[in-house]
């Protein structure tokens, strides 16, 4: 399963989820992005890729996101990620919570 498929499947039970960006009508939704780093080299090629994952929860100001925050962390960890850290990047336009974690996949799975 690709990293996109893994993250989508993990986060879909929490709410609408989209890779990279979302410009639709939903007020509460998730997006994700990641960087990949080759690792476990042998014969000059990596065996695995380490993914630095960011999942973003967006919601209107005043919306209670406490349960969603817990659900995102559990969903990512349940999909094989390290336990996520969370940063509040909210501003006057809405809530934006950023969850950061790491995942590892065999090379070529993405």
C-alpha positions as a LaTeX table, in Angstrom:
\begin{tabular}{lrrr}
\hline
Residue & $x$ (\AA) & $y$ (\AA) & $z$ (\AA) \\
\hline
Unk1 & 0.00 & 0.00 & 0.00 \\
Unk2 & 1.38 & 3.44 & $-0.88$ \\
Unk3 & 1.98 & 6.08 & 1.78 \\
Unk4 & $-0.91$ & 8.13 & 0.33 \\
Unk5 & $-3.25$ & 5.15 & 0.58 \\
Unk6 & $-2.04$ & 4.33 & 4.10 \\
Unk7 & $-2.58$ & 7.89 & 5.35 \\
Unk8 & $-5.94$ & 8.26 & 3.61 \\
Unk9 & $-7.21$ & 4.95 & 5.03 \\
Unk10 & $-5.97$ & 5.84 & 8.52 \\
Unk11 & $-7.47$ & 9.34 & 8.63 \\
Unk12 & $-10.74$ & 8.75 & 6.72 \\
Unk13 & $-12.60$ & 7.55 & 9.86 \\
Unk14 & $-11.71$ & 10.86 & 11.56 \\
Unk15 & $-13.20$ & 13.02 & 8.80 \\
Unk16 & $-12.86$ & 14.06 & 5.17 \\
Unk17 & $-9.20$ & 13.68 & 4.17 \\
Unk18 & $-7.33$ & 14.91 & 1.11 \\
Unk19 & $-3.71$ & 14.67 & 0.03 \\
Unk20 & $-1.85$ & 17.97 & $-0.17$ \\
Unk21 & $-4.59$ & 20.64 & $-0.50$ \\
Unk22 & $-8.36$ & 20.95 & $-0.30$ \\
Unk23 & $-10.53$ & 23.77 & $-1.60$ \\
Unk24 & $-13.99$ & 22.23 & $-1.22$ \\
Unk25 & $-17.01$ & 23.20 & 0.88 \\
Unk26 & $-16.23$ & 21.14 & 4.03 \\
Unk27 & $-15.52$ & 23.29 & 7.10 \\
Unk28 & $-13.84$ & 20.51 & 9.09 \\
Unk29 & $-11.35$ & 18.40 & 7.14 \\
Unk30 & $-7.86$ & 16.93 & 7.09 \\
Unk31 & $-5.02$ & 17.18 & 4.63 \\
Unk32 & $-1.59$ & 15.58 & 4.69 \\
Unk33 & 1.82 & 15.96 & 3.11 \\
Unk34 & 5.21 & 14.37 & 3.63 \\
Unk35 & 8.89 & 14.42 & 2.74 \\
Unk36 & 10.75 & 11.20 & 2.03 \\
Unk37 & 14.30 & 10.36 & 3.02 \\
Unk38 & 16.10 & 7.27 & 1.68 \\
Unk39 & 17.54 & 4.98 & 4.35 \\
Unk40 & 18.97 & 1.46 & 4.94 \\
Unk41 & 21.46 & 1.55 & 2.07 \\
Unk42 & 22.93 & $-1.60$ & 0.58 \\
Unk43 & 24.66 & $-1.90$ & $-2.81$ \\
Unk44 & 24.34 & 1.89 & $-3.21$ \\
Unk45 & 20.52 & 1.81 & $-3.05$ \\
Unk46 & 18.13 & 2.44 & $-0.18$ \\
Unk47 & 15.92 & $-0.39$ & 1.04 \\
Unk48 & 13.44 & 1.88 & 2.80 \\
Unk49 & 12.12 & 5.41 & 2.78 \\
Unk50 & 11.52 & 7.34 & 5.97 \\
Unk51 & 8.55 & 9.68 & 5.62 \\
Unk52 & 8.28 & 12.87 & 7.67 \\
Unk53 & 4.50 & 13.20 & 7.75 \\
Unk54 & 2.38 & 16.24 & 8.49 \\
Unk55 & $-1.37$ & 15.84 & 8.92 \\
Unk56 & $-3.39$ & 19.06 & 9.11 \\
Unk57 & $-6.75$ & 19.40 & 10.83 \\
Unk58 & $-8.75$ & 22.46 & 9.78 \\
Unk59 & $-11.88$ & 23.66 & 11.59 \\
Unk60 & $-13.74$ & 26.94 & 12.17 \\
Unk61 & $-12.92$ & 29.13 & 15.16 \\
Unk62 & $-14.92$ & 27.95 & 18.16 \\
Unk63 & $-15.38$ & 24.38 & 16.89 \\
Unk64 & $-14.51$ & 21.83 & 19.61 \\
Unk65 & $-11.64$ & 19.77 & 18.18 \\
Unk66 & $-10.53$ & 17.97 & 21.35 \\
Unk67 & $-11.94$ & 14.57 & 20.33 \\
Unk68 & $-10.69$ & 14.99 & 16.76 \\
Unk69 & $-7.18$ & 15.77 & 18.00 \\
Unk70 & $-7.10$ & 12.51 & 19.96 \\
Unk71 & $-8.56$ & 10.60 & 17.02 \\
Unk72 & $-5.93$ & 11.93 & 14.59 \\
Unk73 & $-3.08$ & 10.94 & 16.92 \\
Unk74 & $-4.52$ & 7.44 & 17.46 \\
Unk75 & $-5.23$ & 6.98 & 13.74 \\
Unk76 & $-1.69$ & 7.89 & 12.70 \\
Unk77 & $-0.11$ & 5.75 & 15.39 \\
Unk78 & $-2.43$ & 2.86 & 14.52 \\
Unk79 & $-1.24$ & 3.07 & 10.91 \\
Unk80 & 2.35 & 2.48 & 12.00 \\
Unk81 & 3.55 & 6.04 & 12.57 \\
Unk82 & 5.46 & 7.28 & 15.57 \\
Unk83 & 3.21 & 9.00 & 18.13 \\
Unk84 & 2.48 & 12.43 & 16.58 \\
Unk85 & 3.47 & 15.75 & 18.03 \\
Unk86 & 0.98 & 18.58 & 17.55 \\
Unk87 & 1.45 & 22.26 & 16.83 \\
Unk88 & $-1.32$ & 24.83 & 16.87 \\
Unk89 & $-0.98$ & 26.97 & 13.73 \\
Unk90 & $-4.43$ & 28.57 & 14.03 \\
Unk91 & $-5.05$ & 32.17 & 13.12 \\
Unk92 & $-7.99$ & 34.59 & 12.86 \\
Unk93 & $-9.35$ & 32.67 & 9.84 \\
Unk94 & $-9.72$ & 29.32 & 11.61 \\
Unk95 & $-8.17$ & 26.47 & 13.51 \\
Unk96 & $-5.18$ & 24.73 & 11.93 \\
Unk97 & $-3.64$ & 21.92 & 13.94 \\
Unk98 & $-0.51$ & 20.27 & 12.56 \\
Unk99 & 0.39 & 16.72 & 13.58 \\
Unk100 & 3.93 & 15.55 & 12.81 \\
Unk101 & 5.16 & 11.97 & 12.85 \\
Unk102 & 7.37 & 9.52 & 10.96 \\
Unk103 & 6.62 & 6.38 & 8.97 \\
Unk104 & 8.83 & 3.88 & 7.12 \\
Unk105 & 7.97 & 1.98 & 3.93 \\
Unk106 & 9.97 & $-0.29$ & 1.64 \\
Unk107 & 11.40 & 1.50 & $-1.40$ \\
Unk108 & 9.09 & 1.46 & $-4.38$ \\
Unk109 & 5.85 & 1.28 & $-2.40$ \\
Unk110 & 5.03 & 4.97 & $-2.92$ \\
\hline
\end{tabular}
